[in-house]
Amino acid sequence: MAKAALAEQNTSLEKAKAPIARLNTFLGEVRSEMRKVATPSPSETRTTTAVVIVTVFAFAAFFWLVDFGINNSVNRLLTWLTQH
């Protein structure tokens, strides 16, 4: 009976320690990955920011032109259909 209680106590203790061991493993892996991270230089950051801004404006202009064309086409079609 004492052996069963001792075995049950050991499994309970192992279950309690398991999350802590997993957390330690996770934090060790995070630390390892963070050591691999390379911070960009200020000139790289400026260059990337400029590319993003130019790309955003290019896409905005493209979608404005597409929207303008579709809007005019639909308006002309509706005007033509209501007159005939």
C-alpha positions, 0 to 999 in steps of 0.5 A: 500500500505504501509503495502505491502511495509513493508511486502515485506521489512520484507521478503527481510530482512529475506532472507538476514539474512537466510544465516548468521543464517545458517552459525552460526548454521553450525559453532556451529555444527563444534565447537561441533564436534571438541570438540569430536575429540581425538588426538592420543598419540605419541606412538599410532601414531608410532604404526599406522604408522608402521602398515601402512608401513608394510601393504604397503610393504606386498601388494607391494610384493603380487602384484609384485608376481602376476604381475611376475606370469602373465607376465611369463605366458603370455610370455611363452604362446606367445613364445609357440604360435609363435613356433608352 
